[in-house]
């Protein structure tokens, strides 16, 4: 149960950046990310998604796997994110609380649409598989390879 990829997007609609480490600020999220310090929606601090879900989508479409396309901040392996809604968990030395599922938006659908798969069909595929929105409860560095800990079976 580890972090495989870390992404930020400094501005809405801007270019996504891949990083090896990020600074997390409790209650505010990832420094330098477009959602840093915003509280418009629950769990806006940080978003997680399972690598296995992204890979399954690409495998079903017969496309090369690309873990960077969902717009989520953290791509993890070996963790069922849906089970963490309403629960606290640790990644590396940092604590988070899962707030809600990160349901797909039309932007995701447009990024992953193909000649045979429309944006709404992409969105439908990712419903209940789009990841997790979470609140950062502690501050510190989060790095690639950091491991997950939770008392739940995930």
Secondary structure, DSSP 8 states (H G I E B T S, - for coil): -EEEEEEEESSTTS-EEEESEEEEETTTEETTSTTTT--SSTTTTEEEEEHHHHHHHHHHHT----TTTT--SEEEES--GGGGBT-EEEETTEEEEEEEE----HHHHHHH-BTTB-HHHHHHHHTTTS-EEEEE-S-EEEETT-BEE-SS--
